[in-house]
Amino acid sequence: LVVGAALASLLWLPVVCLLGLREPNPGQRAPGAQGAVSFQSKESHLNDRPVIAILASDCGILYNCSSYIPASYVHLLEQGGAQVVPLHPEMPDDEFDHVLSHVNGAMTIGGFFDLNGTAEYHIRKLYDHALKLAKGGEVFPLWATCVGIHDVAQMATGVVYGEFLHRTSADNLALPLRFTGVQERELFDESSFPGSAVYRQWLQDAALTFHHHLWGILPETFQRFQALRDSFEIVATAVDRNGQEFIALMQGRHHAIFASAFHPEKPAFEWGLHRTGLLQNTQIPHSRRAILVNLHFGAAFVQQARQNLRKFLPGELSKRLIYNHRVDYTARFPELIRYFEQSYIF
């Protein structure tokens, strides 16, 4: 009887764990702007095996690899219920396009992309693919992180960075968000995520988003570019150390492109431990609320990908999955990759 009781208690552990991390009770969603295109779909028509591509970043000359993807981005999508396929900058065009045409969404990672080189070329492919499918009534979500918000702004306007970027003091900084009042129809949708209005409130009340950038797009700069206003809505802003307000989160008006100046993958999966034992990025928030709200961004993005029904031919997906590649403890490395605990190396 004692053994039986012990086994029974163990069987309840997963349930207890899930209850402990459950989302808050449903709350009232804030009213927002009208007229924007909604990409929501009935649950019964959704893809329950979404696959999302992540564009790898160039390793540079310091490492014995060609490109890498921080594992935290992979984990962010996995916890939302997606599988991940890498897109390598060194892929031939036909292979890159083949993979892109069979996945259900894409993500770019933060970093130091050279938009005069191959990075600009491949990010443009993702951007154009999302726009093309949206025009045909097909959802293809794209999430651009950190410098990615600059990338999509540059692609929407066609102007050089210097015309719309301003210096911001937001390196290694946790910040609350200031929501603008637009209807965050996908990110805080109560029908898919009951209680997500509570997350929105948490994001306003406390510094739960982590920023790691020295440049930003100011709201007044956004308003000066008709192409930006036509393509995107400002969902939220934040204020840096010097009191400068900048755009923290944008969403597409007529397409499922999202761009964040902050890093939703870091609170749950990055700890900033340097190989010397010293901490870097010490302001990454790791509170329970910070983890829940940032994981929510990943889950909400995956929910968008569920609306895309494309898939690989039988047998191909297993060969494409990111698990075919090695993952390293890269926090011990010098320079750029050291900012990530683990990275998939290609």
QUIHUGI-V11457 format. One record per residue. N is the residue number from 1. RES is the residue in one small letter. PSI is psi in whole degrees, -180 to 180 (none if undefined). OMEGA is omega in whole degrees, 0 to 359 (NA if undefined). Layout:
# QUIHUGI-V11457
n | res | psi | omega
N | RES | PSI | OMEGA
N | RES | PSI | OMEGA
This chain:
# QUIHUGI-V11457
n | res | psi | omega
1 | l | -40 | 180
2 | v | -44 | 179
3 | v | -43 | 180
4 | g | -42 | 179
5 | a | -39 | 180
6 | a | -43 | 179
7 | l | -39 | 179
8 | a | -41 | 179
9 | s | -35 | 179
10 | l | -37 | 180
11 | l | -26 | 180
12 | w | -14 | 185
13 | l | -47 | 179
14 | p | -37 | 180
15 | v | -44 | 179
16 | v | -43 | 180
17 | c | -44 | 181
18 | l | -40 | 179
19 | l | -35 | 181
20 | g | -25 | 181
21 | l | 11 | 184
22 | r | 156 | 180
23 | e | 159 | 180
24 | p | 169 | 179
25 | n | 152 | 181
26 | p | 143 | 178
27 | g | 171 | 181
28 | q | 128 | 178
29 | r | 137 | 181
30 | a | 141 | 177
31 | p | 153 | 182
32 | g | -172 | 182
33 | a | 151 | 182
34 | q | 163 | 171
35 | g | -9 | 180
36 | a | 150 | 179
37 | v | 133 | 177
38 | s | 138 | 181
39 | f | 12 | 183
40 | q | 151 | 182
41 | s | 160 | 180
42 | k | 143 | 184
43 | e | -35 | 184
44 | s | -18 | 182
45 | h | 10 | 184
46 | l | 159 | 178
47 | n | 116 | 182
48 | d | 9 | 176
49 | r | 57 | 184
50 | p | 145 | 177
51 | v | 127 | 183
52 | i | 136 | 178
53 | a | 139 | 173
54 | i | 129 | 178
55 | l | 120 | 180
56 | a | 156 | 179
57 | s | 150 | 181
58 | d | 134 | 178
59 | c | -22 | 186
60 | g | -162 | 185
61 | i | 1 | 187
62 | l | -10 | 188
63 | y | 157 | 178
64 | n | 61 | 180
65 | c | 168 | 179
66 | s | -38 | 180
67 | s | 170 | 183
68 | y | 159 | 173
69 | i | 122 | 176
70 | p | 135 | 183
71 | a | -23 | 181
72 | s | -35 | 177
73 | y | -39 | 178
74 | v | -46 | 180
75 | h | -39 | 180
76 | l | -42 | 180
77 | l | -37 | 179
78 | e | -42 | 182
79 | q | -19 | 175
80 | g | -5 | 177
81 | g | 22 | 180
82 | a | 155 | 168
83 | q | 156 | 187
84 | v | 135 | 174
85 | v | 130 | 179
86 | p | 146 | 169
87 | l | 121 | 183
88 | h | 136 | 177
89 | p | -27 | 183
90 | e | 0 | 177
91 | m | 143 | 169
92 | p | 151 | 183
93 | d | -43 | 184
94 | d | -37 | 178
95 | e | -43 | 178
96 | f | -48 | 181
97 | d | -36 | 178
98 | h | -48 | 179
99 | v | -46 | 182
100 | l | -34 | 182
101 | s | -6 | 181
102 | h | -6 | 178
103 | v | 170 | 186
104 | n | 2 | 179
105 | g | 174 | 181
106 | a | 158 | 180
107 | m | 141 | 171
108 | t | 148 | 182
109 | i | 158 | 174
110 | g | 161 | 180
111 | g | -156 | 183
112 | f | 70 | 181
113 | f | 139 | 174
114 | d | 102 | 184
115 | l | 10 | 171
116 | n | 0 | 184
117 | g | -147 | 186
118 | t | -28 | 180
119 | a | -46 | 180
120 | e | -39 | 181
121 | y | -45 | 184
122 | h | -35 | 175
123 | i | -39 | 176
124 | r | -38 | 177
125 | k | -45 | 179
126 | l | -46 | 182
127 | y | -50 | 181
128 | d | -36 | 179
129 | h | -43 | 179
130 | a | -42 | 179
131 | l | -43 | 182
132 | k | -46 | 181
133 | l | -37 | 179
134 | a | -40 | 179
135 | k | -28 | 178
136 | g | 7 | 178
137 | g | 12 | 181
138 | e | 134 | 181
139 | v | 128 | 172
140 | f | 96 | 184
141 | p | 142 | 175
142 | l | 128 | 176
143 | w | 124 | 179
144 | a | 125 | 187
145 | t | 142 | 173
146 | c | -109 | 178
147 | v | -17 | 178
148 | g | -30 | 178
149 | i | -31 | 176
150 | h | -38 | 181
151 | d | -50 | 183
152 | v | -32 | 176
153 | a | -40 | 179
154 | q | -38 | 181
155 | m | -31 | 178
156 | a | -36 | 185
157 | t | -32 | 184
158 | g | 8 | 180
159 | v | 167 | 180
160 | v | 158 | 182
161 | y | -45 | 187
162 | g | -17 | 182
163 | e | -16 | 181
164 | f | -4 | 179
165 | l | 145 | 177
166 | h | 150 | 178
167 | r | 135 | 174
168 | t | 148 | 176
169 | s | 79 | 184
170 | a | 33 | 178
171 | d | 126 | 182
172 | n | 62 | 186
173 | l | 130 | 174
174 | a | 135 | 185
175 | l | 150 | 168
176 | p | 167 | 178
177 | l | 149 | 172
178 | r | 107 | 182
179 | f | 142 | 188
180 | t | -15 | 181
181 | g | -4 | 175
182 | v | 159 | 182
183 | q | 107 | 180
184 | e | 72 | 194
185 | r | -28 | 179
186 | e | -39 | 188
187 | l | -30 | 181
188 | f | 50 | 182
189 | d | 117 | 184
190 | e | -26 | 181
191 | s | -34 | 178
192 | s | -32 | 183
193 | f | 78 | 179
194 | p | 130 | 180
195 | g | -1 | 183
196 | s | -18 | 175
197 | a | -29 | 177
198 | v | -40 | 176
199 | y | -42 | 179
200 | r | -43 | 179
201 | q | -42 | 178
202 | w | -42 | 181
203 | l | -30 | 177
204 | q | -34 | 189
205 | d | -24 | 187
206 | a | 161 | 180
207 | a | 85 | 186
208 | l | -5 | 178
209 | t | 139 | 183
210 | f | 128 | 181
211 | h | 144 | 183
212 | h | 57 | 185
213 | h | 156 | 180
214 | l | 0 | 179
215 | w | 151 | 180
216 | g | 172 | 176
217 | i | 122 | 180
218 | l | 148 | 179
219 | p | -39 | 181
220 | e | -31 | 175
221 | t | -43 | 177
222 | f | -45 | 184
223 | q | -22 | 181
224 | r | -19 | 184
225 | f | 109 | 180
226 | q | -38 | 181
227 | a | -37 | 177
228 | l | -44 | 181
229 | r | -35 | 180
230 | d | -30 | 186
231 | s | -33 | 189
232 | f | 160 | 170
233 | e | 144 | 175
234 | i | 114 | 179
235 | v | -43 | 183
236 | a | 154 | 174
237 | t | 172 | 174
238 | a | 168 | 183
239 | v | 128 | 184
240 | d | -173 | 183
241 | r | -28 | 184
242 | n | 9 | 180
243 | g | 11 | 180
244 | q | 123 | 178
245 | e | 137 | 178
246 | f | 164 | 180
247 | i | 126 | 180
248 | a | -26 | 185
249 | l | 129 | 177
250 | m | 155 | 173
251 | q | 151 | 180
252 | g | 145 | 177
253 | r | -44 | 186
254 | h | 17 | 178
255 | h | 163 | 185
256 | a | 55 | 176
257 | i | 127 | 180
258 | f | 144 | 180
259 | a | 128 | 180
260 | s | 137 | 174
261 | a | -22 | 180
262 | f | 173 | 185
263 | h | 97 | 179
264 | p | -17 | 182
265 | e | -16 | 190
266 | k | -44 | 186
267 | p | -39 | 183
268 | a | -23 | 193
269 | f | -5 | 179
270 | e | 134 | 186
271 | w | -5 | 173
272 | g | 28 | 180
273 | l | 117 | 180
274 | h | 160 | 181
275 | r | -22 | 178
276 | t | -8 | 185
277 | g | -10 | 179
278 | l | 153 | 179
279 | l | 141 | 169
280 | q | 163 | 185
281 | n | 51 | 187
282 | t | -12 | 184
283 | q | 7 | 176
284 | i | 121 | 181
285 | p | 134 | 181
286 | h | 17 | 178
287 | s | 163 | 180
288 | r | -42 | 180
289 | r | -40 | 179
290 | a | -42 | 180
291 | i | -45 | 182
292 | l | -46 | 184
293 | v | -35 | 180
294 | n | -36 | 173
295 | l | -31 | 178
296 | h | -39 | 178
297 | f | -42 | 178
298 | g | -44 | 181
299 | a | -39 | 179
300 | a | -37 | 178
301 | f | -44 | 178
302 | v | -36 | 178
303 | q | -37 | 176
304 | q | -41 | 180
305 | a | -27 | 179
306 | r | -20 | 181
307 | q | -10 | 177
308 | n | 126 | 188
309 | l | 10 | 179
310 | r | 156 | 179
311 | k | 160 | 177
312 | f | 158 | 173
313 | l | 153 | 180
314 | p | 132 | 178
315 | g | -21 | 182
316 | e | -37 | 184
317 | l | -45 | 182
318 | s | -28 | 179
319 | k | -19 | 183
320 | r | -21 | 186
321 | l | 151 | 184
322 | i | -18 | 180
323 | y | -11 | 176
324 | n | -6 | 185
325 | h | 156 | 183
326 | r | 147 | 175
327 | v | 134 | 184
328 | d | 155 | 172
329 | y | 89 | 190
330 | t | -5 | 176
331 | a | -21 | 180
332 | r | -5 | 182
333 | f | 161 | 174
334 | p | 167 | 171
335 | e | -142 | 196
336 | l | -49 | 187
337 | i | -19 | 181
338 | r | -14 | 180
339 | y | -6 | 183
340 | f | 135 | 180
341 | e | -50 | 180
342 | q | 150 | 176
343 | s | 144 | 170
344 | y | 129 | 186
345 | i | 134 | 181
346 | f | none | NA
